[in-house]
Amino acid sequence: MPESQKPDYQKQLDTILSGIKKQYEFTHGTRQTLLLHACCAPCSSYVLEYIASYFDITIYYYNPNIYPPEEYLRRLEELQNFLPAFPTAVQNDVKLVKTVYTPPEYDDAVQISKTPDLADEQERGERCRRCYLMRMKKTYEYASEHHFDWFTTTLSISPFKDAEKINVIGNALQTADGPKFLTSDFKKKNGFLRSLELSREFNLYRQQYCGCKYSMKNTKHST
């Protein structure tokens, strides 16, 4: 789809947030709940700064794609250390839910054994779309089971992630009686640049590859 014909997800987000602000003021401070899938502290930083005042946020750390296990734990520990040090997270009582590390779920989702060409694919392609779907579906299921009002992901803050694919998946997952998907393109409005600034300010570890073993291999080969 030509760039000019793509939905303006940033504009859609601003419209949603404007409506939520009005409702918040009308209900005298009762915030709706949001389950926010996150892959790391740097990606969470700007997103929290941007939307934490609108929602009662719980971060959902579900990332079986991350490889190796040491990298998974490092990103998790960085996020755990960042939240109590980040004033926005503290002031808005942002919570964190950790999941069990299950790499086979990622392998089942991307099906490289059946489509081996995807192993060498650059980011934003079909392999990544399958990974987005896996993580966002799990986020939606947890949000539904625990009666959250909204769900979304920090993934769109990265210039290497396809916001179109992310939002199509999110909108397809939501149902009339379940949590609503918060559309987003968090890289817009200098969101990615702000995440870089916050990473420097809080001395956050920024990984050099997306997270999966294929992106790690492809990144090494391109340097």
Secondary structure as UniProt FT lines:
FT   HELIX           3..5
FT   HELIX           9..26
FT   TURN            27..28
FT   STRAND          32..37
FT   HELIX           41..51
FT   TURN            52..54
FT   STRAND          55..61
FT   TURN            64..65
FT   HELIX           69..82
FT   HELIX           83..85
FT   HELIX           87..91
FT   TURN            92..93
FT   STRAND          95..98
FT   HELIX           103..110
FT   TURN            112..114
FT   HELIX           116..120
FT   TURN            123..124
FT   HELIX           126..145
FT   TURN            146..147
FT   STRAND          150..153
FT   HELIX           155..157
FT   TURN            159..160
FT   HELIX           163..173
FT   TURN            176..177
FT   STRAND          180..181
FT   TURN            186..190
FT   HELIX           191..201
FT   TURN            202..203
FT   HELIX           213..222
//
